[in-house]
Amino acid sequence: MSKITKDTTLTEIFKFPEAKEILAKYNLPCLGCPFVKYEMENLKIGDICEIYGIDLGNLLKELNEKIKKF
């Protein structure tokens, strides 16, 4: 994956262990949800941000800066 976009799923994002720290910083509720294991392949980061009022632009910026290093 070269870039995380609003259409990137949690499954793809979780391939980068350091991304979990950034998601936690934004209080992404999915990290503690018991259903996340079953829904990860379908949950897109853009949809999650829209539902929970999370700043998608800043989140994507931080995630992409972090994965660029790998």
Number of C-alpha atoms within 10 A of each C-alpha: 8 7 13 19 18 16 12 18 20 21 16 13 22 13 11 13 10 13 17 17 11 16 20 13 10 15 13 18 13 17 14 10 9 9 10 16 12 9 14 16 13 13 17 19 22 19 16 18 18 12 8 11 10 17 12 18 12 11 21 19 13 15 21 16 13 14 17 9 6 6
